[in-house]
Amino acid sequence: MSEITGKEIGWDDQIENDGSDFVLLPEGDYDFEVLDFERARHAGSDKLPPCNKAIVRIKVNAPEGTAIINHNLFLHTITEGMLSAFFTGIGMKKKGERVTMNWNAVPGSTGRAKVGIHNYKTKAGENRQSNEIKKFYPKEGPATEGRTFETGKF
């Protein structure tokens, strides 16, 4: 995992950093970099039983600005194709190849993906939008050219 930077802020410390503005990218194909990931647990749903998951933070630089997209990767045989798509997209797997997922090498990896717009309602009933990864494109190479993998929701 990536190293945590920064420092703890005390209750009476001064603050000034306003943070970055939220950027909603238009749908399209973008280059990306994986910033880091967090190991987490999926509690289960109608489509997928409880299992481990990785929450991958993906950075996309575009003319509109920089967007950070959180992408869930579920560690379950039902979603093994999505895991393969991700690792193929960052060049750590080729089609048909059996690999051990090397999570330590994920931060800093790069690739290309189709970014879409996700519409949702907040608990307060407000309509909102955020970016989501729709598809990872394989890193170019003889074993992966022309193949794409769709991502799904669980």
N, CA, C and O of each residue as an XYZ file, in Angstrom:
616
protein
N       0.836     -1.175      0.000
C       0.000      0.000      0.000
C       0.876      1.231      0.000
O       2.068      1.167      0.301
N       0.274      2.345     -0.339
C       1.061      3.567     -0.389
C       1.325      4.096      1.010
O       0.611      3.777      1.960
N       2.351      4.900      1.112
C       2.706      5.496      2.382
C       1.783      6.673      2.651
O       1.501      7.463      1.750
N       1.311      6.795      3.885
C       0.438      7.906      4.258
C       1.312      9.128      4.512
O       2.306      9.058      5.236
N       0.927     10.249      3.905
C       1.682     11.487      4.083
C       0.870     12.470      4.914
O      -0.318     12.257      5.158
N       1.507     13.528      5.340
C       0.824     14.529      6.137
C       1.059     14.293      7.614
O       1.910     13.494      8.007
N       0.292     15.001      8.423
C       0.439     14.864      9.870
C      -0.902     15.091     10.539
O      -1.822     15.668      9.959
N      -0.988     14.633     11.744
C      -2.199     14.817     12.526
C      -2.386     16.299     12.843
O      -1.417     17.022     13.076
N      -3.638     16.740     12.847
C      -3.966     18.131     13.177
C      -4.529     18.151     14.595
O      -5.394     17.348     14.945
N      -4.028     19.077     15.397
C      -4.518     19.221     16.766
C      -5.828     19.990     16.802
O      -6.170     20.700     15.856
N      -6.563     19.843     17.912
C      -7.868     20.492     18.047
C      -7.775     22.004     17.930
O      -8.709     22.638     17.438
N      -6.673     22.594     18.369
C      -6.545     24.050     18.359
C      -5.601     24.562     17.280
O      -5.255     25.743     17.285
N      -5.174     23.698     16.351
C      -4.272     24.115     15.266
C      -5.010     25.000     14.266
O      -6.238     24.984     14.179
N      -4.222     25.778     13.509
C      -4.776     26.579     12.421
C      -4.825     25.736     11.150
O      -3.982     24.864     10.939
N      -5.810     26.002     10.315
C      -5.932     25.316      9.031
C      -6.108     26.348      7.929
O      -6.598     27.448      8.184
N      -5.708     26.000      6.680
C      -5.915     26.904      5.559
C      -6.170     26.198      4.235
O      -6.759     26.798      3.335
N      -5.746     24.936      4.080
C      -5.887     24.227      2.818
C      -7.360     23.937      2.544
O      -8.005     23.220      3.309
N      -7.896     24.496      1.447
C      -9.302     24.316      1.090
C      -9.570     23.008      0.368
O     -10.725     22.661      0.123
N      -8.501     22.268      0.018
C      -8.684     21.023     -0.719
C      -8.932     21.309     -2.187
O      -9.025     22.464     -2.604
N      -9.035     20.253     -2.956
C      -9.251     20.448     -4.380
C     -10.742     20.431     -4.687
O     -11.527     19.814     -3.966
N     -11.127     21.114     -5.764
C     -12.513     21.142     -6.182
C     -12.890     19.809     -6.813
O     -12.069     19.170     -7.470
N     -14.133     19.396     -6.612
C     -14.637     18.179     -7.217
C     -14.729     18.376     -8.726
O     -15.259     19.386     -9.187
N     -14.219     17.424     -9.496
C     -14.256     17.483    -10.951
C     -15.056     16.292    -11.463
O     -14.740     15.145    -11.146
N     -16.095     16.564    -12.255
C     -16.858     15.514    -12.914
C     -16.437     15.502    -14.378
O     -16.722     16.438    -15.125
N     -15.760     14.440    -14.774
C     -15.287     14.329    -16.153
C     -16.419     13.881    -17.062
O     -17.283     13.113    -16.641
N     -16.424     14.353    -18.309
C     -17.396     13.813    -19.266
C     -17.053     12.360    -19.580
O     -15.900     11.948    -19.454
N     -18.056     11.587    -19.989
C     -17.806     10.204    -20.363
C     -16.768     10.152    -21.468
O     -16.773     10.984    -22.376
N     -15.879      9.174    -21.387
C     -14.864      9.028    -22.419
C     -13.732      8.134    -21.964
O     -13.761      7.570    -20.870
N     -12.729      8.016    -22.826
C     -11.553      7.195    -22.551
C     -10.432      8.076    -22.027
O     -10.136      9.126    -22.597
N      -9.807      7.639    -20.932
C      -8.781      8.429    -20.265
C      -7.625      7.538    -19.809
O      -7.817      6.367    -19.482
N      -6.426      8.115    -19.794
C      -5.292      7.481    -19.141
C      -5.474      7.673    -17.643
O      -6.053      8.666    -17.202
N      -4.978      6.719    -16.865
C      -5.115      6.823    -15.414
C      -3.853      6.341    -14.721
O      -3.002      5.675    -15.311
N      -3.763      6.703    -13.449
C      -2.718      6.199    -12.559
C      -3.393      5.730    -11.279
O      -4.287      6.400    -10.762
N      -2.966      4.579    -10.767
C      -3.489      4.087     -9.497
C      -2.698      4.765     -8.385
O      -1.479      4.617     -8.302
N      -3.396      5.508     -7.531
C      -2.739      6.182     -6.408
C      -2.428      5.194     -5.294
O      -1.299      5.124     -4.809
N      -3.434      4.435     -4.896
C      -3.273      3.480     -3.808
C      -4.525      2.617     -3.745
O      -5.422      2.751     -4.577
N      -4.581      1.741     -2.768
C      -5.781      0.943     -2.557
C      -5.912      0.655     -1.072
O      -4.951      0.747     -0.308
N      -7.122      0.306     -0.690
C      -7.420     -0.029      0.695
C      -8.039     -1.423      0.727
O      -8.917     -1.737     -0.076
N      -7.586     -2.240      1.640
C      -8.197     -3.555      1.835
C      -9.453     -3.360      2.677
O      -9.420     -2.708      3.721
N     -10.555     -3.930      2.212
C     -11.829     -3.757      2.912
C     -12.635     -5.048      2.798
O     -12.156     -6.055      2.276
N     -13.839     -4.996      3.288
C     -14.716     -6.169      3.278
C     -16.066     -5.757      2.712
O     -16.634     -4.741      3.111
N     -16.578     -6.558      1.775
C     -17.927     -6.373      1.230
C     -18.880     -7.131      2.140
O     -18.672     -8.316      2.404
N     -19.914     -6.469      2.618
C     -20.831     -7.072      3.585
C     -21.796     -8.065      2.956
O     -22.456     -8.826      3.664
N     -21.879     -8.061      1.639
C     -22.819     -8.945      0.953
C     -23.960     -8.142      0.363
O     -24.308     -7.074      0.865
N     -24.545     -8.671     -0.718
C     -25.666     -8.021     -1.392
C     -26.485     -9.106     -2.080
O     -26.185    -10.293     -1.956
N     -27.519     -8.694     -2.803
C     -28.340     -9.654     -3.541
C     -27.529    -10.387     -4.601
O     -27.817    -11.541     -4.920
N     -26.507     -9.713     -5.152
C     -25.734    -10.283     -6.260
C     -24.424    -10.947     -5.844
O     -23.874    -11.760     -6.586
N     -23.926    -10.601     -4.657
C     -22.603    -11.079     -4.267
C     -22.548    -11.341     -2.763
O     -22.912    -10.465     -1.979
N     -22.101    -12.526     -2.344
C     -21.989    -12.800     -0.906
C     -20.833    -12.006     -0.280
O     -20.042    -11.389     -0.993
N     -20.743    -12.026      1.047
C     -19.639    -11.330      1.705
C     -18.278    -11.830      1.184
O     -18.085    -13.026      0.962
N     -17.346    -10.887      0.998
C     -16.014    -11.244      0.511
C     -15.075    -10.059      0.721
O     -15.510     -8.951      1.038
N     -13.782    -10.312      0.538
C     -12.801     -9.229      0.584
C     -12.988     -8.336     -0.636
O     -13.492     -8.769     -1.672
N     -12.572     -7.084     -0.492
C     -12.572     -6.182     -1.640
C     -11.421     -5.208     -1.503
O     -10.958     -4.907     -0.403
N     -10.974     -4.723     -2.645
C      -9.969     -3.667     -2.689
C     -10.664     -2.412     -3.197
O     -11.342     -2.448     -4.223
N     -10.498     -1.312     -2.488
C     -11.000     -0.025     -2.950
C      -9.802      0.691     -3.563
O      -8.915      1.165     -2.853
N      -9.791      0.761     -4.883
C      -8.659      1.308     -5.631
C      -8.943      2.776     -5.930
O      -9.999      3.111     -6.467
N      -8.000      3.653     -5.583
C      -8.132      5.093     -5.895
C      -7.383      5.366     -7.195
O      -6.168      5.191     -7.281
N      -8.140      5.800     -8.207
C      -7.616      6.016     -9.548
C      -7.644      7.500     -9.866
O      -8.669      8.164     -9.713
N      -6.489      8.019    -10.317
C      -6.378      9.438    -10.658
C      -6.415      9.588    -12.173
O      -5.687      8.908    -12.896
N      -7.278     10.494    -12.643
C      -7.393     10.797    -14.064
C      -7.134     12.282    -14.248
O      -7.840     13.117    -13.683
N      -6.117     12.610    -15.041
C      -5.842     14.001    -15.393
C      -6.477     14.288    -16.740
O      -6.261     13.548    -17.699
N      -7.258     15.355    -16.820
C      -7.950     15.725    -18.047
C      -7.946     17.249    -18.161
O      -7.649     17.938    -17.185
N      -8.271     17.782    -19.339
C      -8.329     19.243    -19.478
C      -9.286     19.901    -18.478
O      -9.077     21.047    -18.081
N     -10.338     19.176    -18.070
C     -11.307     19.720    -17.111
C     -10.759     19.765    -15.690
O     -11.311     20.454    -14.832
N      -9.682     19.039    -15.439
C      -9.097     18.965    -14.108
C      -8.725     17.538    -13.767
O      -8.735     16.655    -14.625
N      -8.398     17.323    -12.504
C      -8.015     15.996    -12.031
C      -9.169     15.397    -11.250
O      -9.712     16.025    -10.341
N      -9.540     14.175    -11.614
C     -10.599     13.461    -10.906
C      -9.993     12.257    -10.201
O      -9.111     11.587    -10.739
N     -10.469     11.992     -9.005
C     -10.091     10.801     -8.251
C     -11.327      9.909     -8.203
O     -12.386     10.320     -7.729
N     -11.176      8.685     -8.699
C     -12.293      7.755     -8.776
C     -11.986      6.561     -7.881
O     -10.941      5.925     -8.019
N     -12.897      6.262     -6.969
C     -12.775      5.061     -6.146
C     -13.445      3.913     -6.896
O     -14.597      4.016     -7.317
N     -12.702      2.816     -7.055
C     -13.210      1.666     -7.797
C     -13.089      0.422     -6.930
O     -12.007      0.110     -6.432
N     -14.200     -0.291     -6.747
C     -14.205     -1.506     -5.935
C     -13.849     -2.719     -6.777
O     -14.397     -2.919     -7.861
N     -12.942     -3.514     -6.277
C     -12.595     -4.796     -6.871
C     -12.907     -5.875     -5.844
O     -12.282     -5.933     -4.786
N     -13.875     -6.729     -6.159
C     -14.328     -7.751     -5.231
C     -13.537     -9.033     -5.450
O     -13.399     -9.489     -6.585
N     -13.023     -9.608     -4.390
C     -12.213    -10.818     -4.468
C     -13.118    -12.036     -4.295
O     -13.210    -12.625     -3.218
N     -13.780    -12.388     -5.394
C     -14.704    -13.509     -5.404
C     -14.696    -14.111     -6.803
O     -14.457    -13.405     -7.783
N     -14.955    -15.408     -6.899
C     -14.943    -16.057     -8.213
C     -16.003    -15.481     -9.152
O     -15.813    -15.497    -10.368
N     -17.113    -14.973     -8.617
C     -18.151    -14.355     -9.448
C     -17.584    -13.159    -10.210
O     -17.993    -12.894    -11.340
N     -16.647    -12.439     -9.601
C     -16.100    -11.223    -10.202
C     -14.653    -11.398    -10.664
O     -13.944    -10.412    -10.866
N     -14.217    -12.633    -10.830
C     -12.834    -12.882    -11.236
C     -12.510    -12.222    -12.575
O     -11.385    -11.766    -12.774
N     -13.465    -12.163    -13.489
C     -13.248    -11.494    -14.769
C     -12.943    -10.013    -14.602
O     -12.142     -9.458    -15.354
N     -13.571     -9.367    -13.624
C     -13.308     -7.948    -13.368
C     -11.917     -7.749    -12.762
O     -11.235     -6.771    -13.069
N     -11.505     -8.677    -11.905
C     -10.143     -8.629    -11.370
C      -9.137     -8.805    -12.502
O      -8.138     -8.089    -12.569
N      -9.403     -9.758    -13.390
C      -8.517     -9.986    -14.535
C      -8.464     -8.749    -15.429
O      -7.396     -8.384    -15.920
N      -9.613     -8.103    -15.641
C      -9.651     -6.893    -16.473
C      -8.768     -5.804    -15.879
O      -8.026     -5.138    -16.601
N      -8.849     -5.624    -14.568
C      -8.023     -4.611    -13.909
C      -6.542     -4.932    -14.065
O      -5.764     -4.076    -14.488
N      -6.147     -6.150    -13.730
C      -4.727     -6.496    -13.796
C      -4.213     -6.540    -15.230
O      -3.034     -6.275    -15.464
N      -5.071     -6.867    -16.191
C      -4.690     -6.778    -17.601
C      -4.541     -5.309    -17.990
O      -3.638     -4.948    -18.745
N      -5.429     -4.468    -17.474
C      -5.407     -3.039    -17.778
C      -4.171     -2.324    -17.273
O      -3.757     -1.319    -17.850
N      -3.577     -2.831    -16.202
C      -2.357     -2.191    -15.688
C      -1.111     -2.962    -16.105
O      -0.009     -2.685    -15.630
N      -1.297     -3.940    -17.004
C      -0.161     -4.649    -17.583
C       0.434     -5.748    -16.729
O       1.561     -6.172    -16.987
N      -0.284     -6.227    -15.717
C       0.248     -7.279    -14.852
C      -0.302     -8.653    -15.188
O       0.003     -9.629    -14.504
N      -1.112     -8.736    -16.239
C      -1.704    -10.006    -16.659
C      -1.959     -9.946    -18.153
O      -2.208     -8.879    -18.714
N      -1.894    -11.104    -18.788
C      -2.267    -11.233    -20.195
C      -3.453    -12.175    -20.284
O      -3.654    -13.014    -19.406
N      -4.235    -12.040    -21.336
C      -5.416    -12.886    -21.538
C      -5.024    -14.362    -21.453
O      -4.059    -14.803    -22.078
N      -5.790    -15.108    -20.671
C      -5.568    -16.535    -20.540
C      -4.463    -16.917    -19.573
O      -4.253    -18.101    -19.312
N      -3.763    -15.947    -19.046
C      -2.639    -16.211    -18.151
C      -3.136    -16.324    -16.713
O      -4.018    -15.574    -16.294
N      -2.565    -17.264    -15.960
C      -2.854    -17.394    -14.529
C      -1.783    -16.608    -13.788
O      -0.591    -16.839    -13.992
N      -2.197    -15.682    -12.931
C      -1.242    -14.884    -12.159
C      -1.693    -14.786    -10.712
O      -2.876    -14.914    -10.397
N      -0.727    -14.557     -9.851
C      -1.014    -14.198     -8.471
C      -1.106    -12.681     -8.436
O      -0.209    -11.994     -8.927
N      -2.180    -12.152     -7.863
C      -2.365    -10.701     -7.815
C      -1.268    -10.090     -6.939
O      -1.135    -10.434     -5.764
N      -0.495     -9.191     -7.519
C       0.590     -8.535     -6.789
C       0.117     -7.155     -6.339
O       0.363     -6.155     -7.015
N      -0.555     -7.109     -5.209
C      -1.143     -5.856     -4.723
C      -0.088     -4.820     -4.382
O      -0.353     -3.623     -4.488
N       1.108     -5.248     -3.973
C       2.162     -4.286     -3.645
C       2.609     -3.497     -4.864
O       3.122     -2.387     -4.720
N       2.427     -4.046     -6.070
C       2.834     -3.357     -7.296
C       1.711     -2.507     -7.892
O       1.939     -1.819     -8.887
N       0.523     -2.533     -7.323
C      -0.613     -1.796     -7.876
C      -0.443     -0.276     -7.760
O      -0.660      0.418     -8.752
N      -0.066      0.275     -6.595
C       0.110      1.730     -6.523
C       1.185      2.202     -7.505
O       2.277      1.637     -7.574
N       0.851      3.246     -8.259
C       1.777      3.789     -9.251
C       1.606      3.176    -10.627
O       2.181      3.680    -11.591
N       0.833      2.105    -10.751
C       0.617      1.500    -12.070
C      -0.295      2.402    -12.895
O      -1.041      3.217    -12.351
N      -0.225      2.244    -14.205
C      -0.976      3.103    -15.116
C      -1.731      2.263    -16.137
O      -1.454      1.077    -16.313
N      -2.678      2.889    -16.796
C      -3.435      2.221    -17.830
C      -4.390      3.190    -18.496
O      -4.248      4.407    -18.383
N      -5.364      2.627    -19.192
C      -6.370      3.418    -19.889
C      -7.732      2.781    -19.605
O      -7.866      1.558    -19.581
N      -8.744      3.633    -19.390
C     -10.069      3.136    -19.037
C     -11.158      3.999    -19.644
O     -10.940      5.165    -19.973
N     -12.332      3.406    -19.785
C     -13.528      4.150    -20.160
C     -14.156      4.636    -18.865
O     -14.461      3.845    -17.972
N     -14.343      5.937    -18.775
C     -14.936      6.559    -17.595
C     -16.367      6.952    -17.933
O     -16.635      7.537    -18.983
N     -17.270      6.626    -17.037
C     -18.672      6.984    -17.209
C     -19.139      7.868    -16.068
O     -18.366      8.238    -15.185
N     -20.421      8.197    -16.107
C     -21.031      9.016    -15.059
C     -22.066      8.170    -14.327
O     -22.942      7.560    -14.940
N     -21.943      8.149    -13.011
C     -22.850      7.398    -12.141
C     -23.826      8.391    -11.506
O     -23.402      9.348    -10.857
N     -25.125      8.169    -11.691
C     -26.168      8.998    -11.080
C     -26.686      8.293     -9.837
O     -26.938      7.088     -9.862
N     -26.847      9.043     -8.744
C     -27.333      8.441     -7.509
C     -28.071      9.482     -6.673
O     -27.990     10.680     -6.944
N     -28.789      9.015     -5.655
C     -29.478      9.903     -4.714
C     -28.802      9.790     -3.357
O     -28.430      8.700     -2.922
N     -28.650     10.927     -2.696
C     -28.113     10.924     -1.340
C     -29.213     10.470     -0.376
O     -30.377     10.350     -0.759
N     -28.830     10.222      0.865
C     -29.816      9.839      1.873
C     -30.861     10.938      2.064
O     -31.990     10.673      2.476
N     -30.464     12.179      1.755
C     -31.393     13.310      1.872
C     -32.271     13.456      0.631
O     -33.097     14.366      0.557
N     -32.093     12.552     -0.355
C     -32.920     12.584     -1.548
C     -32.416     13.480     -2.668
O     -33.123     13.692     -3.653
N     -31.191     14.016     -2.531
C     -30.635     14.890     -3.572
C     -30.020     14.046     -4.685
O     -29.364     13.038     -4.421
N     -30.238     14.467     -5.929
C     -29.620     13.794     -7.062
C     -28.178     14.256     -7.196
O     -27.899     15.454     -7.154
N     -27.264     13.309     -7.357
C     -25.837     13.602     -7.486
C     -25.247     12.771     -8.610
O     -25.859     11.824     -9.103
N     -24.033     13.157     -9.001
C     -23.298     12.423    -10.026
C     -21.850     12.268     -9.586
O     -21.303     13.112     -8.875
N     -21.246     11.175    -10.022
C     -19.825     10.964     -9.806
C     -19.299     10.150    -10.988
O     -20.072      9.556    -11.739
N     -18.003     10.132    -11.139
C     -17.409      9.322    -12.198
C     -17.242      7.893    -11.725
O     -17.096      7.632    -10.530
N     -17.265      6.967    -12.675
C     -17.038      5.562    -12.401
C     -16.266      4.952    -13.562
O     -16.338      5.433    -14.693
N     -15.532      3.897    -13.270
C     -14.811      3.160    -14.309
C     -15.795      2.181    -14.928
O     -16.371      1.351    -14.225
N     -15.989      2.271    -16.235
C     -16.888      1.371    -16.952
C     -16.139      0.187    -17.554
O     -16.685     -0.910    -17.669
N     -14.881      0.417    -17.939
C     -14.127     -0.608    -18.661
C     -12.644     -0.305    -18.557
O     -12.237      0.853    -18.644
N     -11.836     -1.333    -18.371
C     -10.380     -1.205    -18.440
C      -9.922     -1.706    -19.798
O     -10.348     -2.770    -20.249
N      -9.060     -0.948    -20.446
C      -8.476     -1.386    -21.706
C      -7.161     -2.093    -21.408
O      -6.371     -1.608    -20.598
N      -6.916     -3.222    -22.046
C      -5.648     -3.926    -21.813
C      -4.461     -3.083    -22.255
O      -4.542     -2.324    -23.221
N      -3.360     -3.229    -21.530
C      -2.111     -2.614    -21.986
C      -1.795     -3.243    -23.328
O      -2.005     -4.441    -23.520
N      -1.290     -2.442    -24.261
C      -1.008     -2.952    -25.596
C       0.051     -4.029    -25.558
O       1.044     -3.923    -24.838
N      -0.170     -5.051    -26.331
C       0.759     -6.155    -26.433
C       0.118     -7.242    -27.264
O      -1.102     -7.234    -27.423
N       0.882     -8.179    -27.803
C       0.336     -9.185    -28.700
C      -0.769    -10.037    -28.086
O      -1.696    -10.441    -28.788
N      -0.685    -10.315    -26.786
C      -1.677    -11.203    -26.167
C      -2.949    -10.459    -25.783
O      -3.953    -11.103    -25.475
N      -2.945     -9.119    -25.789
C      -4.105     -8.391    -25.280
C      -4.687     -7.386    -26.259
O      -5.696     -6.763    -25.926
N      -4.132     -7.188    -27.419
C      -4.624     -6.157    -28.332
C      -6.084     -6.364    -28.682
O      -6.525     -7.479    -28.962
N      -6.833     -5.254    -28.660
C      -8.206     -5.265    -29.115
C      -9.222     -5.832    -28.141
O     -10.414     -5.796    -28.444
N      -8.833     -6.338    -27.022
C      -9.767     -6.958    -26.078
C     -10.114     -5.958    -24.985
O      -9.233     -5.271    -24.467
N     -11.388     -5.873    -24.636
C     -11.820     -5.021    -23.534
C     -12.629     -5.849    -22.556
O     -13.153     -6.905    -22.912
N     -12.731     -5.380    -21.340
C     -13.473     -6.061    -20.298
C     -14.405     -5.070    -19.645
O     -13.996     -3.968    -19.280
N     -15.656     -5.457    -19.498
C     -16.633     -4.587    -18.845
C     -16.541     -4.783    -17.340
O     -16.236     -5.876    -16.864
N     -16.803     -3.728    -16.605
C     -16.876     -3.858    -15.147
C     -18.346     -3.967    -14.761
O     -19.226     -3.582    -15.532
N     -18.606     -4.484    -13.587
C     -19.990     -4.636    -13.142
C     -20.177     -4.014    -11.773
O     -19.227     -3.522    -11.164
N     -21.424     -4.043    -11.293
C     -21.736     -3.434    -10.001
C     -22.247     -4.495     -9.052
O     -23.033     -5.366     -9.424
N     -21.785     -4.402     -7.821
C     -22.248     -5.335     -6.800
C     -22.509     -4.601     -5.547
O     -22.910     -5.202     -4.550
